Amino acid sequence: MDTEEEDEENIATIDDPFEVEQLMSDLERALPFKATFEERGWKRLMKEGHVPPGSSASVFVEKLSYSGDYCGILCHLADNAVVCSLTHLRFPSNFPFLRSVTAYQKRRVKKLKRQGKEA
């Protein structure tokens, strides 16, 4: 099977189960951790009334769960009862699992775009 065929086959499932298991394990050891909500998503949450106007996009993740290919790795944010996909968060440059998180986010967004879905 060539690389193109493998890519097409892998589109059917967005996340690699091994990658998700390893990343979830790493992130759970780091809980709770600080992240920043990406700007577009944060503005949407404020507009919809899910977070108080003027509140900071800087958040603490207190719990993780996995929703399968539908939303991927979910981050349960402290203090505001919001759950969001890991793809909507940004991490400081000194975050211990930054490379793994960024790789997961890029692959997930790329596969979602190929399927015509929004990340």
C-alpha positions in Angstrom: 0.0 0.0 0.0 1.5 3.4 -1.0 1.5 6.5 1.2 -1.5 8.1 -0.6 -3.6 4.9 -0.1 -2.6 4.8 3.5 -3.6 8.5 3.9 -7.0 7.8 2.3 -7.6 4.8 4.6 -6.6 6.8 7.7 -9.1 9.6 6.9 -12.0 7.3 7.9 -10.8 7.5 11.5 -9.5 10.9 12.4 -7.5 10.0 15.5 -4.8 7.3 15.9 -5.8 5.3 18.9 -2.2 4.7 20.1 -1.4 8.4 19.7 -4.5 9.4 21.7 -3.9 6.9 24.5 -0.3 8.1 24.9 -1.2 11.8 24.7 -4.0 11.4 27.2 -1.8 9.6 29.6 0.9 12.4 29.3 -1.6 15.2 29.7 -3.4 13.5 32.7 -0.1 13.4 34.5 0.2 17.2 33.9 -3.3 18.0 35.3 -4.3 20.7 36.1 -2.5 22.8 33.5 -2.9 26.2 32.0 -3.7 26.9 28.4 -5.1 29.8 26.3 -8.3 29.4 24.3 -7.8 30.3 20.7 -9.3 33.7 19.9 -12.1 32.9 17.5 -13.5 30.2 19.8 -13.2 32.3 22.9 -15.1 35.2 21.2 -17.8 32.7 20.2 -18.2 31.4 23.8 -18.5 35.0 25.0 -21.1 35.9 22.4 -23.1 32.8 23.3 -23.0 33.7 27.0 -20.9 30.6 28.0 -18.3 32.8 29.7 -18.6 36.3 31.3 -17.9 39.2 29.0 -14.4 40.5 29.5 -13.1 37.3 31.1 -9.7 36.0 30.2 -9.1 33.4 27.5 -6.4 32.0 29.8 -7.9 28.8 31.3 -7.0 25.9 33.5 -7.8 22.4 32.3 -8.8 20.2 35.2 -10.0 17.0 33.5 -9.7 15.2 30.2 -12.0 12.8 28.3 -12.2 11.4 24.9 -15.2 11.6 22.6 -13.9 9.5 19.7 -13.6 11.0 16.3 -16.5 13.4 16.9 -14.6 15.9 19.0 -11.4 14.1 19.9 -9.6 14.8 23.2 -11.9 17.0 25.4 -10.6 19.5 28.0 -12.9 20.3 30.9 -12.1 23.8 32.0 -12.1 24.9 35.6 -14.3 27.7 36.8 -16.7 28.0 33.9 -18.2 24.5 33.1 -16.9 24.6 29.6 -15.7 21.5 27.7 -13.7 22.1 24.5 -11.7 20.1 22.1 -7.9 20.2 22.6 -7.6 21.7 19.1 -9.1 25.0 20.4 -6.4 25.5 23.0 -2.9 26.9 22.7 -0.1 26.2 25.2 2.9 28.1 26.5 6.3 27.3 24.9 7.5 25.6 28.1 4.6 23.2 28.3 6.1 19.7 28.7 4.0 18.0 26.0 3.9 20.9 23.5 5.3 19.0 20.6 2.9 16.1 21.0 -0.1 18.3 21.5 0.8 20.4 18.4 1.3 17.3 16.3 -2.1 15.9 17.4 -3.8 19.3 16.7 -2.3 19.6 13.2 -3.1 16.1 12.2 -6.7 16.3 13.5 -7.4 19.6 11.8 -5.9 18.4 8.5 -8.0 15.3 8.5 -11.2 17.2 9.4 -10.6 19.6 6.6 -10.1 16.7 4.2 -13.5 15.4 5.3 -15.1 18.9 4.9 -15.6 19.4 8.6 -14.6 22.3 10.8 -12.1 21.8 13.5 
